[in-house]
Amino acid sequence: MTTSEVKNALILQILQINDQALLEHLVEYFQHLSVNKDWWEELTAAQKELIQRGSEQVARGEVVPDSVVRAKARRMLEKVGKSS
């Protein structure tokens, strides 16, 4: 993928986001990148450990597809809505 294609893909993804908090986090993330800070160095030891553990789980194939998680969350939310 060329640099232009990557930029276009990012722009398209950002345009689809309606979550204000997520957009603000993205702005902060890009601001951190622009000052050339290594975000890894800003993480706590606990955060680094969680990321490492997650990476190891992915490497072992211990993952759940996003579609499965979203379907489960949707079912849970529907149950909560019906019980209200």
C-alpha positions as CSV (number, residue, x, y, z in Angstrom):
1,M,0.0,0.0,0.0
2,T,1.4,3.4,-0.9
3,T,1.6,6.3,1.6
4,S,-1.3,8.0,-0.3
5,E,-3.4,4.9,-0.1
6,V,-2.8,4.5,3.7
7,K,-3.7,8.2,4.2
8,N,-6.9,7.8,2.2
9,A,-7.8,4.6,4.2
10,L,-7.3,6.5,7.5
11,I,-9.3,9.4,6.4
12,L,-12.2,7.2,5.3
13,Q,-12.1,5.4,8.7
14,I,-12.1,8.7,10.6
15,L,-15.0,10.0,8.6
16,Q,-17.1,7.0,9.7
17,I,-16.5,7.6,13.4
18,N,-19.2,9.4,15.3
19,D,-17.9,8.8,18.8
20,Q,-16.7,12.1,20.2
21,A,-14.5,10.6,22.9
22,L,-12.8,8.3,20.4
23,L,-12.1,11.2,18.0
24,E,-10.6,13.2,20.9
25,H,-8.4,10.2,21.8
26,L,-7.2,10.0,18.2
27,V,-6.4,13.7,18.2
28,E,-4.3,13.2,21.3
29,Y,-2.6,10.2,19.8
30,F,-1.6,12.1,16.7
31,Q,-0.5,15.1,18.7
32,H,1.8,12.7,20.7
33,L,3.2,11.3,17.5
34,S,3.9,14.8,16.1
35,V,6.2,15.6,19.0
36,N,8.2,12.4,18.3
37,K,7.5,10.9,21.8
38,D,7.8,7.1,22.0
39,W,4.3,6.2,23.4
40,W,5.6,2.9,24.7
41,E,7.9,4.8,27.2
42,E,4.9,6.7,28.5
43,L,3.1,3.5,29.5
44,T,3.1,2.1,33.0
45,A,4.7,-1.3,33.7
46,A,1.2,-2.8,34.2
47,Q,0.1,-1.4,30.8
48,K,3.2,-2.8,29.1
49,E,2.6,-6.2,30.7
50,L,-1.1,-6.3,29.5
51,I,0.0,-5.4,25.9
52,Q,2.7,-8.1,26.0
53,R,0.2,-10.7,27.3
54,G,-2.3,-9.8,24.7
55,S,0.3,-10.0,21.9
56,E,1.3,-13.5,23.2
57,Q,-2.4,-14.6,23.1
58,V,-2.8,-13.4,19.5
59,A,0.4,-15.3,18.6
60,R,-1.1,-18.4,20.1
61,G,-4.4,-17.9,18.2
62,E,-6.3,-17.2,21.4
63,V,-8.5,-14.5,19.9
64,V,-12.3,-13.9,19.5
65,P,-13.4,-12.3,16.3
66,D,-14.8,-8.8,16.6
67,S,-18.1,-9.9,15.0
68,V,-18.5,-12.5,17.8
69,V,-17.9,-10.0,20.5
70,R,-20.3,-7.5,19.0
71,A,-23.0,-10.1,18.6
72,K,-22.6,-11.1,22.2
73,A,-22.7,-7.5,23.4
74,R,-25.8,-6.8,21.3
75,R,-27.6,-9.8,22.8
76,M,-26.6,-8.7,26.3
77,L,-27.9,-5.2,25.7
78,E,-31.1,-6.5,24.3
79,K,-31.7,-8.5,27.5
80,V,-31.0,-5.5,29.6
81,G,-33.4,-3.4,27.5
82,K,-36.2,-6.0,27.8
83,S,-35.8,-6.2,31.6
84,S,-36.1,-2.4,32.1
